[in-house]
Amino acid sequence: MPLLELEGLSKSYRQMGGESTLAIQEISFQVDEGEFVSIVGPSGCGKSSLLMCIAGLIPPGAGRVVVKGIEVNGPPQSLVLVFQEYNKSLFAWRSVLGNVLFGLEVKGKAFGDAEEKARHLIRLVGLEGFERHYPWELSGGMQQRVAIARALAYEPDILLMDEPFGSVDALTRLELEDTLLRLWQELGTTILFVTHDIEEAIYLSDRICVLSRRPSRIIQKIDVKLNRPRNQLTSRADQKFMELRNEIYKQISNESAK
């Protein structure tokens, strides 16, 4: 049984005047336990709407989302969503340690065990020594590391990520990509990752779902057959990497031009 399954998912939005706009059209795919799957597509194609339907934050118009064999009718406890706007998702009144502890408090962990695990996750994301700092004292990249550590503290079966590195500078983005891969490989968390960056999707993923323009549908599912562990220099210089990049870029460009 796949960990996550979408079956004919569609979503429309009602406009002023009563007209409806179809954003997502009959999307179906599966994500198996431990996979890293990315979703790419033209700007405005509905990637974030798709993720919100999967997270149970908005209802689909048709079709269904199934997690661990159970249809999603609201936010499942086994999913956590990490947003692009990390500065709005962190609790400004809590320290780094306090923010990461929040996910463990929700799970009902005993304080001693929770603090030990929170400190371990803070070390994993490279923020050891910043436990007592507050979000406003950190750079954007550091804040996003806190958001990722807090999400992982909840021990989700599936981590949903909506363009989580889109608001940081290029070098920080590469560092966060490597941090995320290290966490994924160590913790075995299943990740569904939405991004507009084709190279990022290739670098991170086992598989990529390419979406059409709106109303979005899947136009290709691609297996990323690059060796792991990945390296920012050697993996991106691989001929297979460049061929995949060109293939996906052409598809998305063609869709954008329609």
N, C-alpha and C positions, 0 to 999 in steps of 0.2 A: 504494500500500500504506500503510495507517495505521501510525504509529509504534508504537502500543500498541493491542492488541485483546483484549477479554475475550469469551469464548464460553461461555455457559451456566455461569458460575462458581457453584458451591455449596460451602458449608462447614458441617460439623457438628462439635460438640464432645461428647465422651463424658463423662457425669457419673458420680459415685460410684454404684455399684449397676449400672452397665452401660448405663443409659439414655443416649440421644443427644439433643442439642438442636440443631435446625437454625438456624444463625445467618444464613446467606446463601443465597438461593434463585435460581438460574438468572439471574445478572446478566450482561448483554451490553452492551458499548458500545465505542466506538473513540475514540482521541485522535490527531489528526494532528500532524505536526511543527510546532512553534512555537505550538501552542494553549495557552491557559490554561483548564483545566477544573476545576471545583469539584464536590465531593460534599457534600450536606447531607442531613439526615434526623433523625428523633427520637432522643433520647438512648438509648443502648444498642442501636441498630439494627444494629450491626456495621460501622460505617464504618472503624474502625481494623483490624478483622479483614480487611476487603476490601483495605486498603492493604498489609497484611502478606503477603497472598497474592500481590498484584501484585509486591511486592518479592522474592518467592521465599523469605521467611523462614518461612512455614508453607505446607504443601501444600494445595491445594483438595481437597475431597472428590469433586467432579465438575467437568467443564468444563476450560477451560484459559486460560492467559495467554500471549499471543504478543507479543514485542517484536522489531521489525524483522524480522518473518517467522519468528522462531525461538521455539519453545515454551519457557516458563520452567520449569525443573526445579530451580532453586536461585537464589541471589542473582545477577542478571545484572550484569556489569561496567559496563553502560551506564546503570544506575539508581543513584540515591542517595536515601536516605530521611532527612528532617529531622524529628526528634521534637519534641513539645511540651516535654519536660523537658530543655532545653538545658543545665542545670547538671550533668546526669548524662552528657551526650554529649561535652562538651569534656574535653580532657586538662588536669587541674589543674596538672600539672608543666610544661606548655608555655605559653609566652607567647602573646599574640594572633598574632604572626607565626608562631610555631612551630606553632600549631594549624592555621592556614591552609596552611602549608607541607606539612602531613601529606598532604593530598590530592594534592599535586604529587609528593611523594616516592613515594607508592604508584604513580603513573603513570610513575615513572622519569625525571622531568625533571632535567636538569642543574641544579646548585645555583644558578648565576648567573641562569639563565632563570627558575627556579622562584621565587627571591626577588623578582625584578622583577615577576612576575605576581602573587605573593601580596600585595605592597605595593600593586599596582594594585587588586586586589579589596578590600583593606582601605580604600583611598580611596573606592571605589564604595559601600561600605556605611557610610561616614561615620565611620570610626574612625582616620583618619590622626592620628598623634601618640600612639596607644595601643599601638603595635606591641610594646613591651617589657613591657606590663602582663600580669598573669596573670588567669585567669577570675574568681577570687575577689575581685579588685580592681575588678570591673566591675559595673554594674547589670544587672538581668535583661534589659532590652532590648538592652544592649550585648553581652551574652553571646550572645543569639540572633542578632545581626548577625554575630558571629564564626562561629557554627555555619552560617549561610547562606553566608558567604564561603568557609568550608572545603569545603562541599558543592559550590559552584560551581567551586572550584579543581580538582576532580576532572574537570571538563568532562563531566558526564553528558549523555546524550541526553534523559533524562527526570528531572526533579526531583520526588520524591514528598514531600509535606509533610503531616504529621499534626497538625492543630490547632496550628501552630507559634507562634501568638500568644496562645494561651489562658491563659498564665500571667503576662502582663504587664498593666500598668494601661491604662486606656482610651486615654489620650493617646499613650502609647508604641505601642500597637497601631496607631493611625492612622498614626504615623510609619513603622512597620515595613511596613505595607501599601504606602505610597508608595515606600519603598525597594525592596521586592520588585518592584513594577511597573516601576520605573526599570531595575532589573537585567534583568528579563525582556525589556523592550523593547530594551535595549542589547546583550544577549548572545544573544537569540533562543532561550533554553532553553525546552523544553517542560515545563509544570508541571501536575501533578495534585495538587489541594489539597483536603484534608478539613477541614471546619470545621462547628461547630454554629451559627455566626453567619450568619444569612441575609443581612444587609446587607453583610457582608464578602465573601461569595460573589458577590453581585451586583456590588459595586464592583470586584472583581479580574478577573472571569472573562469569557471568550468564551462559554462554555456551562456549564450547571449540570445535574447529575444529581440528582434528588430521590429519596431512598430511602423505602420504607415502613417501618413498624415491623417488628421481628423476627418471622419470618425475612425479612430485607430483600430487596426486589426494586426495580427502578427503576419508579417510577410516572409520572415525567415527565422529559423532556429539554428544557431551555429554552435557546434562543439569547438571549444578552444583547445587545440592540441599542442599546447606549449608546455615544455617541461617545468616542473616545480622542483625546488623553490624558485620563484621568479626573482629577477634582478632588474633594477631600473635601467641599467646600461645594456647588459647582454640580451635580456628578453626583448627589449624594444628594438634592438638591432637585428633580431632574428628575421630571416626572410619570410617565415610563416606569419610573423606579427605584422609585417608591412603588407603582405597580401590580404590578410584579414581586414586591416585598416582600410585599404583601398576598396575592397569589396563592400564593406558596410557604408563607407562614405558615399560611394556611388549610389547605393540604394536610397540612403537618406536624402541625398541631393536630388535624386529623381523624384522622390515623393514631395519634397519641398517645392519643386518647380511645377507641380501639377496644378 
